[in-house]
Every structure is written in C-alpha cells, then in structure tokens.
Amino acid sequence: MFDWFKNKKSDNVFPFPDHREYGIDDKHALPLPEIKAPKHEPKVYYTLGLTDDNRVSFTMGYTTLTMNDVGVQDLIDQLEFYKSRIENE
C-alpha cells in the first residue's frame, strides 16, 4: 500500500514549458512580479473627543456617550470607584 505513494507518474500532467526552449535566455526573461502582503486597516476600539456644542463624546462599538462637564466628572468618579473595588479583591 505504501508503494503507491512512491510511484510518482505524471502521465496526465502537461509539463510547464521552459523559456529556454523558445530562445529566451535568463537575461531577457521577464522578472517575476513582486507579491506584497495586503495592508490591513487598524482596528479602533474606542474614540474620545470634543463635539461642536462643547461636550465630550465617547464612542465604543456602536454606542456613543455625549457628556457635559458634570457627566464627565460622574464617569470619572464611577470609574475610580470600580477601580478601587478591583484592587481590594
């Protein structure tokens, strides 16, 4: 059974023609094209910025929070509270 893998017959395969058969030497042969890896767009996880009506905008995924100065301070206070809860455990 393993002898079947050793027999590499290429009866039904057409050999790729060599460029030397057509009188083209290596100096005049066409160079192979360069293959460049596709560039991927960087993934943005969240954005934070100012709006035109003097508010702060926080976008994460499909959700956008737009806050005034009181809302920003409230978010900071909540994040500090939960941060302190994590450190204590």
N, C-alpha and C positions, 0 to 999 in steps of 0.2 A: 504494500500500500504506500509506503514512504518513497518507493522508487518513482511513483507517479509525479512527485514534486521535483525530482531531479531531472526529469526529461523536459527540457525547455524547447519545444519545437515551435517554430514560428512560420508554419506553412501558410496561415491565413493572414499574416501581417505584412503590409506593404512597407518596405524599408524607406526611411526618410532620405531623400536624395542629398548627396554631399555636394557642396558648392564647387568643389574642385572638379567634379565631373563636367561642369559647364564652362570650364576655362576661367573661373574666377579664383584668384589667389587670395590668401589671407589679408593682404594689404588692401585689396579692393572690395572685400566683403563688407556688407552692411553691419554696423555695430548693433549689438543687442540693445533694445530700449531699456532705460532705467525704470525700475519699478519703485515707486515711492509709496511709503505707507500712508494711508489716508489719515488726515488730521481730524481729530475729534474735538467737538466743541466742549469747553469746560462746563461742568455741571455746577449751577448756582444753587446753593441750599437755602440761603435767605438773603434779603436785601434790607437795608436800613437807610432811610434818608429823610429829607425835608420836603414838604409839599409847598405849593404856591400860596396856600392860605395859612402859613405859619404853624403848621402841625408836623408831627413826626409820623412817618409811615414805616411800618414793619411788615414785610411780606415774607411768608414762609409757605411754600407749596402753593395752594390755591387760596389761602387765607391772607387777608391784608388787614392789619390793625392801623387805624389812623388816630393819633392821640394828641391832646394838647399837653401843656406842661404838667398839669395835675395828673393826667393819665400816665405820662412817662414816669413821674415820681412814684405813682402807685405800682406800676410794673416793676420798677427797681426795688421797691420795698418788698413786693411779693417774691421776687427772685432771690433777694437776700434772705428772706425768711426760709424759703425752701432749701437754699444753700446751707443755712445753719442746721437744718434738720438732717441733711445728709451727713454732715461732718460729725454730728453727735451719735449717729448709729454705728 
